[in-house]
């Protein structure tokens, strides 16, 4: 099959970005609807956390399986299936009459989402085989996901104020339908040159580990941190992963990838970054609505500076990464996150709104500079035969971070009665100190992962797959994908 034209490649990129927007936006758009959901469905603080985390937990737990399945059976086929399932889940979320129904529909929605973002990233990587074009395309894709996270509250606020919280899910249906038709018409089928075998035991262990961690965090106030059942299952799952996965020929979590310090650091930085942003979004939307009494739309507009900076900085960051490498953007992103968390310690019920918005600018700088270097470092350097798995691991790191950020922040503010400004502000300090630590962690990892020693480990890891890393972009030669 001939390579698609440049116009066709840009169209493929646009279709994949559209799928990323709906999947990622549903992480942030629901945050603005949480106060309305709590009032209408009589949800507790832990119930609200599960409304967000039921979605992100499934995304994190099954992204790797979706990527390897797409490599085997065809990326377009899995992508189309994901769009259909995501659309059905969105429709059921909009019809939810109770919190258990809503959480269950969010799980179905996320099951479709697992087949979209990592597979879309692999489709983009396959459509742009030239290293610099691939770096640019992945930067655009990564920037789109960050923009969707930031603009979600604005769209969600407008929908909640105008049509009720159900509408934040209904809006997905026509977008998904249009993306389905365009993908069926214009996205070519592709597979990995060598399909990886399924690893059902490893998949079960990964889901158990992530689910156990999130359950421990969210329900810790009710069950306590020392619940023998949870800790026992978690210990068995972790030990099972450590003993079982290295023995498989095609493990779900490929241990050889983690011999590359840049790759492993990128996944850890993705976890830190989205954990910080997930905590920020969960606490901020409730602070603006419940403590300051702002309507949902105004709450979303208060987050407009975050979205505006993402639009302005993401393309510049992508070009900077392609030209000079990821170190400077990573240092800027980590420092901005740490400063944003530190500045948020001063926010209270009567803080002047301009000061609040100025604080949010720091989070905009962070999100506008963090995604392109992490995405490019973690994904574009993988061999063609590992594109789906590498994309899945990168996305899994982000989704795990978001899940943990919501779970931790939800636990910290769970005991605060709705509307109690001083108590909420005091509880939120624990969240903001956590954000400061995450930002400093990104700074440290950004320094460690971009030095000569780290580049040497990347070359050694590439040799294990019979490929050589590109000196700047990290792209590697190896077995190409089959059409």
N, C-alpha and C positions, 0 to 999 in steps of 0.2 A: 504494500500500500504506500503511495507517495506521501511525503511529508506534507502536512497542511500548510497553506499559505500564511503569510504574516497576518493578514486580515482574519483568517480563520482562527489562528492562534489567539489573537486578541479577543475574539468572540468566545472562545473556550474559556479564557481567563475570566471574562465577564460573567459567564454562567457559573463558574466555580465560585467566584466572589459572591454572587447572589445567594448561593446555598450557604456560604459561610455567614453571610449577614443574618439570615433567619435563624440559623442554629445558635450562633453566638449571641445575637440580640436577645434571644429568649432567656439567656442567663441574667441579663441586666434589666430587661424590660419588665420582668415580673417583680423586681424589687420595688418599683414605684407603686405597684398594685397591692403590696403586702398589707398596708393599713386597711384598705377596702376589703381585702380577703379576710382579714382578721375580724372585722366588724360583721360582715355578712355571713361568714361560715363559722364564726365563734371559735377561731383558732387560737391556740396558745403560742408562746414564743418558740417552743420546740417544733410545733406544727408548722409555723412559718419557715423555720430553718429547713424542715424536711421538704416543703414546697419547692425551695430552691435546690436543695441538695439531692433530692430524688432524681432530678434531671442531671445535674453535673456528676453525680456518683456513677450513674449508668454510662454516661459519656466517657468518664475516666476508665471505668472497669473493662469496657468492651471495645475501645478504639483499636487496640492492637489486633484483636481477632478480626475486626472489620477490615483493617488494612491487609492482613495476610489473606483473607478470603477474597478480597478484590484482586490481589496479585494472582490468585489461582483461577478464579472463575471469570474475571474480566471486570475492569474498573467501571466502565460505563454501566454494565448490568447491575452491579451492586449500588452504584450511585443512583440509578433510577429507582431501585427498590427502596433505598433510603428516603428519597423524596416522597414516595407514596406513603410509607409508614409514618414519616414525620407529619405529613399533612393530615393523616387520619388521627394521630395523637393530638394535634393542635385543635382539630374540630371537637374532639371529646373533652379537651380541657375547657373549651368555651362553653360546653354544655354542662359542666360539672355542678351538681346540686349540693355537694358536701365535700369536706376536706379529704376524706379517704379516696373519693372518686377523682378529685383533682390530682392527688399525689400519684394514683395509679395511671391516670392519663399522661402525667408528666413522664412516667417511666416509659410508656409506649412512645411518646414523642422523642425521648432521648435514644431509644432503640433505633429509631430512624436516623437520628442525628449522628450516631456512631458510624453510619455508613456514608456520611456526607463529607465532613471536614477533612479527615485524613485521606480519604479516597480522592477528594477534590484536589488536595495538595499534590498527591501522586500524579493525577492527571495533568496538572500544571507543569510539574517537573518533567513529565514525559513529552509534553507538547513543546517545551523549550529546551532542547538538548544542548545548545551552545552555552558554555558556562556563564558568560556575562548576562546573556538574555535570561537564563534560568535564575540567576541571582536577582535580577530586576523583577521578574515575574513573581518569584516567591516573596520578595519584599512588598510588592503590591498586595499579594494575597494576605500576608501577615498584617499589613497595615489595615486592610479591610476588616479583619477580625477585631483589631483594637478599636477601630472607629465604631463598629457595631456595638461593642461593649459600652462605649461612652454615649452614643446617641440613643441607645435603648431607653434610658429613663425619659428622654425628651419625648419620643414617640409614645412611650407608655403613659406619660402624664397627660398628653393630649387625648389619648384614647380613653383613659380612665375617667377624666373629667367630662368628656363628651358622650361616651357610650357605655361606661361601666367597665369593671375589670375583665369581664369575659372577652371584650373586644381585643385585648392584647394578644389573645390566642387566635381569634378568628382572622385577624389580619394576615396570618401566615398562609392561609389556604390559597388565595389567588396567586400569591407570590410563588408558592411551591408548584402550583399547577402550571404557571408560565415557565418556570425553570425546567419542569419535567418535559414539556413539549420541546423547548430549545435544546435540551441535552439529548433527547432522542433524535433530533434532526442533525445536530452539528458536532457533537462530541464523538470522536472515533473510539473504537474499542481498543484496549491495550491490556497486556498481561505481563507479568514478570517472565524473564527468560526461563527461570526454573522455579516452579511453584513450591512453596514451603508446605510441609505437612502440618495438619491440624494438631493442636496440643490441648485437648479438652481438660486434662488434669491441671495443666499450668493455668489455663483460663479460669478454672474454678478457684484455684488458689489465689490468683490475683484479685478476683471479685471478692473473695472472702477477706483478704487482707484489707482492701480499701473499705469495704462495707463495715468491717469490724472497727477500724479506726474511726470512721465517721460516726458510727453508732455510739462508740465510747465517748466521743466528744460531745455530741448533741444530748445524749441521755445521761451524761455524767452527773448532772445535778439530781436526777431522779434515782439512778441506780448506784451512783458512786463509781469511782475510778477502779475499784478493786473487785468488780463483779467477776466471780470465778468462771462463769460460762463464757463471757465475752473475752476475757483475758486468755482462757484456755484455747478457744477457737483461734484467736489471733496468733498465739504462740505456735500452735500446730501449723497454721497456714504459712507463717514466715519460715519456720523450719522446713516445711515441705517444699517451698520455693527454692530455698538454698540448697537442698539435697537433690531435688528432682530435676530442676531445669538444666543444670550443667551436664546432665547425663544424656539429654536428648540431642539427636542430630539436628533437628529444626525446632529449637525451643521457642516458646511464645516470647520470652524476654531473652534476646540474643546476648549472652554475656560478653562476646567479643567486641560488641559495639562500645561497651563501657570501659574498654581498655584505652579508649581515646579520651583524654582529659577534656578537650574542648566539647566533645559530644556529651559526656556525662555532666559537665558543668552547665552546658546549655539547658539540659533537662532540669537540673536543680534550680537554675536561675528562672526558668519558666514557672516552676512550682512556686518559688518565692514571689515572683512578680505578680502572678494572678492570685496568690493567697493574699497579698497586700491589697490588691485592687478589689477582690471579692469582699474583704473585710470593710474597706472604705465604702463601697457601694451599699452594703447591707446596713451599716450604721448610719451613713449620711442620709439615705432616703427616709429613715425613721426619724432622725434628728430634725430634718427640715419640715416634715409633716406633723409628727406627734409633739415635738417640743416647741418648734417655732410656729406651728399652726398654718403652714403654707398649703395651698391646694396642690393636687398632683401635678398639674401642668406647670405651675410656678416652680415646683421642686425639680421637674425635668429641665426647665430653662436655667435653673441655677447651676446645672451641670454642663451647660452649653460651653463654658470656657474649656472644659476638658476635651469635648469633641472638636472645638475649633483648633486647639493646639495639636491634636492628633492629625487633623487634615493638613495643617501647615508643616508639621515636623516630620511626619512619617516618610514622605517622598524624599526629603533632604537626608534623612537618616539612611534610607535605602541606598542613595547614591554615595553617601559617605562610607558605608560598609563596603560597597563594591570597590571604592577607590582606595581606602586606607585601612580596612579591616574593622572588626567589631569593638575594639577596646574602648575608644573614646565614647561612643554611644552608650555602652554598658555602664561606664563610670558616671556619665551624666544621669542616666536613668536611675541607678541605685542611689545616687546622692539626692535626686529630686524626690524619690519615694521616702527616704529617711527624713528629709527636711519637711515634706508634707505631713508625715506622721507627727513630727515634733511640733509643727505649727498648729496642728489640730488639737493638741493638748490645751490650747488657750481658748478653744471655742466653747461658748456657753449659751444658755437660752437668750441672753440679751446682747451677744456680740454683734456689732454693726455688720449688716449684710455685706458691705464692700470688703470687709476683712475676711469674711467667710469665703467670698468668691476669689479673693486673692490667694487664699490657702488652696483652693481647688485648682488654681493655675499650676501649682507644683505637681499635682497628680496628673494634669494634662501633659506637662513636660515629660514626666515619667512614662506615661503610656505611649506618648508619641515617639519615644526614642528606644523603647525596650523590645518591641516585637520584631522589627527587621533583623537586628543582629542575632537574637536568639534563634529565630526561625531559620535564617540562612546558615548559621553555624551548625545547628542540629540536623537539618534536613538536606540541604543542597549538596553536602559532601558525601552522601551515601552512594554506594554503587547502584546501578539501575535495578539489579535484582532485589535490592533491599529497600526500594523507594517507599513501598506501602508500609512496611514495618517501621522504617525510620520516621515517616510522617505521622504514623499512629503514636509512636512513643513521644514525639514532640507535642502532639495534641493532648495526649494523656497527661503529660506533665502539667500543662496549662489547666486542664479540667480538674485534675487532682488539687492543684493549688486553689482554684476557685472554690471547690467543695470544702476544703479545710478552712479557708478564710471565712466562709459563711458559717461553718459549724463552730469555729472557735469564737467568732464575734457574737454569734447567737447565744452561745453558752454564757459568755461574759455578761451580756445585757439581759439575760432571761429573767432575772429576779426583779427587774425594775418595773414598777407599775406603769402602764401607759400614761403618758402625759406628765410624769414626774421629772421635770427638767433637771434639778440639781442631782438627783439620784442617777439619772441617765448619763449626765456629764461625767460624774465620778466613775461610773462603771465603764464608760467609753475610754477612759484613760488607759485601761489595760489593753484595749484594742490598739490604741495609737502607739503605745510603747512596743507592742508586737510589730507594728508596721515599721517603726524605726529600725528594729533589729533586722527585719527582712531586707530593707534598703541597704543597710551596711553589709549584709551577706552578699547581695548582688555586686556591690563594689569590690569586695574581696575576691569573689569568684571571677569577676571580670578581669582582675589583674592576673590571677593564677592561670586562667584558661587561655590567655593570649600571649604567653611568653614562649621562648624557644623550647623549653622543656615540654610544654603542652603540645607544641607543634610536632615534636619528635614522637610523642605517644600517638598522635593522630596518624603519622606515617606508619608506625608499627601496626596499628589497628587496621589500616587500609591494606597492608601487605597480607593480613590474614584472609582477606577477601579477594586477593589477587588483583588489587587496584592501587593506584598511586594518587595521593591527594594533590589537587591543584595548589600552587604556592600561595595564591591569594584568596580565591573563592572557596577553596576546599573541595571543589567538584572533582570527581574521580573517574578515571577511565575504567571500563570493565564491561561485562556483558550487557548489551543494550536490551531494552524492553522489546518484546515482540508486539507487532501491531494487532 
